Amino acid sequence: MIEKNEMICPGFSSYNDTQLSINLDKIDDIVIVKLDGFIDTYNARFFTTQMEKVAKISKKTIIDFSNIDYMSSSGIGALNEVNKSGNVVLLKVQSKIREILQLLGFDQLFEITYSIDEAIKLVNANKKTTFPKLILCPSCKSKLKTIKSGKFRCPKCKSFMTVDDNGKCEGL
């Protein structure tokens, strides 16, 4: 599998982690990243580094989580970094991990599906998301980060605001 990884993404297999195996496949211009093991404090940087290499060759990535049954907070942080690299779809995320991602709002950042055909459709849709977005409170001008549209209250001045689907913020 190392040779295949190198053919798809030169330099990809230059470092290996004993707790996490990452293998690549390619369909047209989509890179499919197949994970096996777990993502924790010790290998989160390895995961991020490998995903940065993938981002350099493709802006369409599907990450297959079918063989990942544990992800620490460091792994979730690494996944957040991956989100900045282009159009990423998560495939076959185990229920325990999916629940945590939903609690943290990552289901707003990533498309998550159980079907490879659906993942290909989603990644090809090239939907550019507005969120997460840094907004300014209309009253006190404090910087606030939002991951979705809706009604919010500024933690500093306690004023209410709405953020629309395009990320535009207005006071109430």
C-alpha positions in Angstrom: 0.0 0.0 0.0 3.0 2.3 0.6 3.8 2.4 -3.2 0.2 3.2 -4.0 0.2 6.1 -1.5 3.4 7.4 -3.0 1.9 7.3 -6.5 -1.1 9.3 -5.4 0.7 11.7 -3.2 4.5 11.9 -3.4 6.2 12.0 0.0 3.0 10.8 1.7 4.5 7.6 3.3 7.7 9.2 4.5 6.6 8.8 8.1 4.5 6.1 9.7 2.7 6.0 13.0 2.2 2.7 14.9 -1.3 3.5 16.2 -2.7 5.0 13.0 -2.5 3.8 9.4 -3.5 6.1 6.6 -3.9 4.8 3.1 -5.0 6.6 -0.1 -7.2 5.8 -3.0 -8.2 8.0 -5.8 -11.3 8.3 -8.0 -10.9 11.0 -10.7 -9.8 14.1 -8.8 -11.1 12.9 -5.4 -8.6 11.5 -2.8 -10.1 8.9 -0.5 -8.2 8.7 2.8 -8.7 5.4 4.6 -7.9 5.5 8.3 -7.2 2.5 10.5 -6.5 2.7 14.3 -7.2 5.7 16.5 -6.4 9.4 16.6 -5.1 10.7 19.9 -2.6 13.2 21.5 0.4 11.2 20.3 -0.6 10.9 16.6 -2.8 13.9 15.9 0.1 15.9 14.5 1.0 12.9 12.2 -2.7 12.9 11.0 -2.6 16.7 10.4 0.7 16.5 8.5 -0.4 13.7 6.3 -3.7 15.5 5.5 -1.8 18.7 4.6 0.1 16.6 2.0 -3.2 15.4 0.6 -4.6 19.0 0.5 -1.7 20.0 -1.7 -2.7 17.5 -4.4 -6.5 17.6 -4.1 -9.2 20.0 -2.9 -11.7 17.2 -2.8 -11.2 14.7 0.0 -13.2 11.9 1.5 -12.0 10.6 4.9 -13.2 7.1 5.6 -13.6 6.6 9.4 -15.0 3.1 9.2 -11.9 1.6 11.1 -11.6 4.5 13.6 -13.3 3.8 16.9 -11.6 6.3 19.2 -10.7 10.0 18.7 -9.4 12.1 21.6 -9.8 15.9 21.8 -6.5 16.3 20.1 -7.8 14.2 17.2 -10.9 16.4 17.0 -8.6 19.5 17.0 -6.6 17.9 14.1 -9.9 17.3 12.3 -10.7 21.0 12.7 -7.4 21.8 11.0 -8.3 19.4 8.1 -11.5 21.4 7.5 -9.4 24.4 6.3 -7.9 22.4 3.5 -10.7 22.3 1.0 -13.9 20.3 0.4 -13.9 17.4 2.9 -16.6 14.8 3.5 -16.4 12.3 6.4 -17.5 8.7 5.5 -18.7 6.0 7.9 -18.0 7.8 11.2 -18.7 5.4 14.1 -21.7 6.4 16.3 -19.6 7.2 19.4 -17.4 9.6 17.4 -20.3 11.0 15.4 -22.2 11.9 18.6 -19.2 13.9 19.9 -18.8 15.6 16.5 -22.4 16.6 16.6 -22.2 17.9 20.2 -19.3 20.1 19.2 -21.0 21.4 16.1 -18.7 19.6 13.6 -21.8 18.3 11.7 -22.1 22.0 10.6 -18.5 22.0 9.3 -18.4 18.7 7.6 -20.8 16.6 5.5 -21.0 13.2 7.1 -22.4 10.2 5.3 -22.3 6.4 5.3 -22.4 5.8 1.6 -19.4 6.2 -0.7 -21.7 7.2 -3.6 -23.3 9.9 -1.5 -19.8 11.1 -0.3 -18.7 11.4 -4.0 -21.8 13.5 -4.8 -21.3 15.7 -1.8 -17.6 16.3 -2.4 -18.3 17.1 -6.1 -21.1 19.5 -5.1 -18.2 21.7 -4.0 -20.5 23.5 -1.6 -18.5 26.4 -0.1 -19.6 26.9 3.5 -19.8 30.3 5.1 -19.2 28.9 8.6 -17.3 29.0 10.9 -17.2 32.7 10.7 -15.7 35.5 12.8 -18.3 38.2 13.3 -18.4 41.6 15.2 -21.1 42.2 17.8 -23.2 45.1 16.4 -23.3 46.8 19.8 -19.8 46.5 21.4 -17.8 45.3 18.3 -16.4 42.3 20.2 -15.1 39.5 17.9 -17.3 36.4 18.1 -17.0 33.1 16.4 -20.1 31.3 15.1 -20.4 28.0 13.4 -23.9 28.4 12.1 -26.7 30.9 11.4 -29.2 31.8 14.1 -29.9 34.1 17.0 -27.1 34.8 19.5 -26.3 36.8 22.6 -23.0 38.6 23.0 -21.2 37.3 26.1 -19.6 40.7 26.7 -22.4 43.2 26.3 -25.4 40.8 26.4 -27.0 42.2 23.3 -28.9 40.0 20.9 -28.1 39.5 17.3 -29.0 37.4 14.3 -26.6 35.8 11.8 -28.0 34.8 8.4 -27.0 31.9 6.2 -24.5 34.2 4.4 -22.8 35.2 7.7 -24.2 38.7 7.9 -24.8 39.9 11.4 -27.5 42.3 12.6 -28.5 43.5 16.0 -32.0 42.9 17.4 
